Amino acid sequence: MKFAILATMLTAASAFAPTASVSAGAAGAKSTSMRSTVEEVEATPAFPTINGWTADPNAFCAGLPGSLAPVGNFDPLGFSKDTSIEEIKRYREAEVTHGRVAMLATLGYIVGESFHPLFGGQISGPANTHLAQVEHVAPQFFFGLALLIGMSETTRALVGWVPPVTAMSTNVEKGERGAFGALLRDGYYPGDIGFDPLGLKPTDPKEFAEMQTKELQNGRLAMLAAAGMCVQEQINHETIFGTIKGLF
């Protein structure tokens, strides 16, 4: 009788043992899942939203505007592939800045060679030679021009760029290579230095992206045009309109 009671008690105790083991295993799995989820959330960097744009590491060029049919996501050399958000922003800053300079240069080539009332009309001929002529005719103006360019570039650097010493240490921490102490501020949108005297900047994110795409496309075309004009004048030493007239 005692043996039967003892066997019954052992059987009942063994019946509860697997349940406790399964419960412990389930709790452990749940804890591991929660921990991995927390680690995943902590590992995912949070990017600020600027002018309606939030950097997306999985999107083409981090989701920046500029793609337009029929070319679309045009990057045949893969500059944007496996590239950090910081470096993509530097690429875009360089692109939009050079595009703006090229648009002014293209206009300067055409207008400056056809209409030059400054400096008593002494500046003439191909635009490639104008800067050297200005330096010779009015060296004080040339100095003032260089000073103005320096001030503009300094202002742009103060608005959009992290100080070099801080940038170098930050780039080392992030594993950035080839930046040479260049790092844009987290809250800075590439090219948006705050200069908008005519109030043309849209407040709507979609309209801003559309205008940014138009500016980039015109800037890209202007870079090709300015390079072509420069090379053409170096070859035949004629003005742009002089070259065009020679074709007919």
Buried (B, 14 or more C-beta within 10 A) or exposed (E): EEEEEEEEEEEEEEEEEEEEEEEEEEEEEEEEEEEEEEEEEEEEEEBEEBBBBEBEEEEBBBBBBBBEEEEEEEBEEEEBEEBBBBBBBBBBBEBBBBBBBBBEBBEBBBEBBEEBEEEEEEBEBBBBEBEEBBBEBBEEEBEEBEEEEEEEEEEBBEEBBBEEEEBBEBBEEBEBEEBEBBBBBBEBBBBBBEEEEEEEBBEEBEEBBEBBBEBBBBBBBBBEBBEEBBEBBEEEEBBBEBBEEEEE
